[in-house]
Amino acid sequence: MAENRKSNVPSMWHGGMFDDFRKEMDDAISSFFGGRRGWPAPSKAWTDIPAGLVNPAIDVTENDDSITLTAELPGLAEEDVDLTVREGVLTLKGEKKHERDEDKDNVHITERSYGSFQRTMPVPDRVDADRISAKFDKGVLKVVMPKKAESVSAARKIAIDK
């Protein structure tokens, strides 16, 4: 007969040793996007996704000239993806369709995800929304958000008085 025992080892994922780190990362992402419009915290995004839901992985990077969002969309074609910007919010929507003949195929294991998805992110004020561009190649969507000219300024040395 199995005995129910509570482990003395702290959980790494919920209420455990990574909570402080996860909170710091959530705060960093929120501050990067100006703390507006509820950028989904990574911890919430991972814990609330039901099994089998299509949720494209994204990377967001920044350099002096632009902010770039890269999304992995394996199995999708360009026409399956809809990208819009409206009122300071970038929205990525799409659908990965189930392509199997239920009458002919005997399914043994299904681990791939199918269905609709939608990801949103606030567009920072320093981005020129009229110049946002996107390219889709081999299942990877790359969205380039150029910064406004006034936000891309050269560094200047400031004299320190003695």
C-alpha positions as CSV (number, residue, x, y, z in Angstrom):
1,M,0.0,0.0,0.0
2,A,1.5,3.3,-1.0
3,E,1.9,6.0,1.5
4,N,1.2,9.7,0.8
5,R,4.2,11.7,1.9
6,K,4.9,15.3,1.5
7,S,8.4,16.0,0.3
8,N,10.7,18.2,2.2
9,V,12.4,19.2,-1.0
10,P,11.1,22.6,-2.3
11,S,9.4,22.5,-5.6
12,M,11.5,24.1,-8.3
13,W,8.5,25.5,-10.3
14,H,5.7,26.5,-7.9
15,G,6.5,28.2,-4.6
16,G,10.1,27.0,-4.6
17,M,13.6,28.2,-5.2
18,F,12.9,29.8,-8.6
19,D,10.0,32.1,-7.5
20,D,12.2,35.1,-6.9
21,F,14.0,34.6,-10.2
22,R,10.7,34.2,-12.0
23,K,9.4,37.4,-10.4
24,E,12.5,39.3,-11.4
25,M,12.2,38.0,-15.0
26,D,8.5,39.0,-15.1
27,D,9.3,42.4,-13.8
28,A,12.1,42.9,-16.4
29,I,9.8,41.9,-19.3
30,S,7.1,44.2,-17.9
31,S,9.5,47.2,-17.6
32,F,11.0,46.5,-21.0
33,F,7.5,47.0,-22.6
34,G,6.8,50.0,-20.4
35,G,4.7,48.1,-17.9
36,R,1.6,48.6,-20.0
37,R,-1.2,46.5,-21.5
38,G,-0.4,43.3,-19.5
39,W,2.5,41.6,-21.3
40,P,1.9,38.0,-20.2
41,A,4.4,36.9,-17.6
42,P,6.4,33.9,-18.6
43,S,5.5,31.9,-15.5
44,K,1.8,32.5,-16.2
45,A,2.2,31.8,-19.9
46,W,3.8,28.4,-19.2
47,T,1.6,27.2,-16.4
48,D,-1.8,28.1,-17.9
49,I,-1.4,26.5,-21.3
50,P,-3.4,23.3,-21.6
51,A,-1.8,20.3,-23.2
52,G,-2.1,20.3,-27.0
53,L,-2.8,24.1,-27.4
54,V,-0.9,25.8,-30.2
55,N,1.3,28.4,-28.6
56,P,4.1,29.6,-30.9
57,A,7.5,30.2,-29.2
58,I,8.7,33.8,-29.6
59,D,11.9,35.7,-29.1
60,V,12.1,39.5,-28.7
61,T,15.4,41.2,-29.3
62,E,16.4,44.8,-29.5
63,N,19.3,46.8,-31.0
64,D,20.0,50.5,-31.5
65,D,17.7,50.7,-34.6
66,S,14.8,48.2,-34.0
67,I,13.0,45.7,-31.9
68,T,12.6,42.3,-33.5
69,L,10.0,39.6,-32.7
70,T,10.8,36.1,-34.1
71,A,8.1,33.5,-33.9
72,E,8.4,29.8,-34.6
73,L,5.4,28.6,-36.6
74,P,6.3,25.1,-37.8
75,G,3.8,23.5,-40.2
76,L,2.1,26.8,-41.1
77,A,2.2,28.6,-44.4
78,E,2.2,32.4,-44.8
79,E,-1.5,32.4,-45.6
80,D,-2.3,30.7,-42.3
81,V,-0.8,33.7,-40.3
82,D,-2.4,37.1,-39.6
83,L,-0.3,39.9,-38.2
84,T,-1.9,43.3,-37.3
85,V,-1.0,46.4,-35.3
86,R,-3.7,48.4,-33.7
87,E,-3.8,51.0,-31.0
88,G,-0.3,50.1,-29.9
89,V,-0.8,46.4,-29.8
90,L,0.8,43.8,-32.2
91,T,-1.4,40.7,-32.7
92,L,-0.2,37.5,-34.2
93,K,-3.0,35.0,-35.0
94,G,-3.2,31.8,-37.0
95,E,-4.4,28.3,-37.2
96,K,-2.6,25.0,-37.6
97,K,-5.1,22.6,-39.2
98,H,-5.4,18.9,-38.5
99,E,-4.5,17.1,-41.8
100,R,-5.2,13.5,-41.3
101,D,-7.8,11.2,-42.8
102,E,-9.8,9.9,-39.8
103,D,-11.4,7.2,-41.9
104,K,-8.1,5.7,-43.2
105,D,-5.5,6.4,-40.5
106,N,-5.2,4.5,-37.2
107,V,-3.8,6.9,-34.7
108,H,-1.4,5.5,-32.1
109,I,0.2,8.6,-30.6
110,T,-0.6,12.3,-31.2
111,E,1.8,14.8,-29.6
112,R,1.6,17.6,-32.2
113,S,-0.6,20.5,-31.5
114,Y,-3.4,21.8,-33.7
115,G,-5.8,24.6,-33.5
116,S,-6.0,28.4,-33.4
117,F,-3.6,30.7,-31.6
118,Q,-3.3,34.3,-30.8
119,R,-0.3,36.1,-29.2
120,T,-0.3,39.9,-28.4
121,M,2.3,42.3,-27.2
122,P,2.3,46.0,-26.7
123,V,4.3,48.0,-29.2
124,P,6.6,50.3,-27.2
125,D,6.2,54.1,-27.8
126,R,9.7,54.2,-29.2
127,V,8.6,52.1,-32.2
128,D,7.5,53.7,-35.5
129,A,4.4,51.5,-36.0
130,D,4.0,52.7,-39.7
131,R,7.3,51.1,-40.6
132,I,6.8,47.6,-39.0
133,S,7.6,44.9,-41.5
134,A,7.4,41.1,-41.5
135,K,9.0,38.2,-43.4
136,F,8.0,34.5,-43.3
137,D,10.6,31.9,-44.2
138,K,10.7,28.1,-43.5
139,G,8.1,28.3,-40.6
140,V,9.7,31.3,-38.9
141,L,8.1,34.7,-38.8
142,K,10.4,37.7,-38.3
143,V,8.7,41.0,-37.4
144,V,11.0,44.1,-37.4
145,M,9.8,47.1,-35.5
146,P,12.0,50.1,-36.4
147,K,12.5,52.7,-33.7
148,K,11.4,56.3,-34.2
149,A,14.3,58.6,-35.3
150,E,14.1,60.7,-32.1
151,S,14.5,57.5,-30.0
152,V,17.6,56.5,-31.9
153,S,20.1,59.0,-30.7
154,A,23.8,59.0,-30.5
155,A,25.4,58.9,-27.1
156,R,27.1,62.1,-26.0
157,K,29.6,62.6,-23.3
158,I,28.4,64.7,-20.4
159,A,31.0,66.7,-18.6
160,I,31.2,66.3,-14.9
161,D,31.9,69.5,-12.9
162,K,34.5,69.4,-10.2
